[in-house]
Amino acid sequence: MAPGVELLYWDGCPSHPAALAELRAALAELGRRDVEVAATEITSQAQAARRAFVGSPTLRVGGVDPVPPPPGEPAGLTCRLYRLRDGRHSPTPDPADLRDALRRLLPPPTQES
Amino acid sequence: MSFAIGALAPNFTLPDTYGNATPLRDVDSPVTLVVFTCNHCPYALAWHDRLQAVARDYGPRGVRILQINSNDAERYPRDSAEAMSARVGAGEFASPYLHDATQEVAHAWGAAVTPDVYVLDAQGRLAYHGAPDSDHGDESLAAVWLRDALDAVLGGRPPDPAQTEPVGCSIKWRPY
């Protein structure tokens, strides 16, 4: 498995199953089924602050947020607000933004010998 | 847990963003629509325009429409009274936006998420509780569950369904 994508979520927000499905769809579309996906539940304000968790869901690729939040966004147990490319609000990232970011941030697939 | 379909809604009077005391009931309104919403939740914001369209369409038909923010503004400053006023000032609301600063109304109503939608009949009894429609991401649905419920009550019929599952961000309760 390639180094993975981490999905940070808070159970008080219902968006993480959709986020996980959209993440897996984006990886499949990029032909990156080799990428490991790990889900981590954030359960406290202290943990949210430690992980710079600005809302559920938050993704990390090699420690980098593929859809960075606005500067100064506070950490907290809340649903995260994303903007779709057409300007609408959404609880999950725009699939095209996610796909582009994954393409940029993921290391190339390793060749199996 | 919310009160039951057919039960009388708990009464309240809350301030709007101009400080006007606003009661739940208006004896001249055949139907009252109450929406628990807020400023920061992506689900509330995704459904917001659809809900304002409902307010613009049904207000002239005598429906009393009240939108309420009950979130803890200390931990979630985007839900402060100032932020509410700014949104109203920007023309984002088609009906009064009330502040439940003590959260007593949300507790009494059993509201759980934003948005959480309640339709009351002329007697103030709960006729519909749930979501505006089945998908926050599909604007073409146009809050059809809510519109159907309002049409039913205006027509003297019980809504079918009377209950759907509200979907959204949990109401941000104050720590006790």
Boltz contact constraints between the chains, C-beta under 6 A:
constraints:
  - contact:
      token1: [A, 12]
      token2: [B, 170]
      max_distance: 6.0
  - contact:
      token1: [A, 13]
      token2: [B, 169]
      max_distance: 6.0
  - contact:
      token1: [A, 79]
      token2: [B, 41]
      max_distance: 6.0
  - contact:
      token1: [A, 79]
      token2: [B, 42]
      max_distance: 6.0
  - contact:
      token1: [A, 79]
      token2: [B, 169]
      max_distance: 6.0
  - contact:
      token1: [A, 81]
      token2: [B, 42]
      max_distance: 6.0
  - contact:
      token1: [A, 89]
      token2: [B, 42]
      max_distance: 6.0
  - contact:
      token1: [A, 89]
      token2: [B, 45]
      max_distance: 6.0
  - contact:
      token1: [A, 89]
      token2: [B, 46]
      max_distance: 6.0
  - contact:
      token1: [A, 90]
      token2: [B, 42]
      max_distance: 6.0
  - contact:
      token1: [A, 91]
      token2: [B, 42]
      max_distance: 6.0
  - contact:
      token1: [A, 91]
      token2: [B, 43]
      max_distance: 6.0
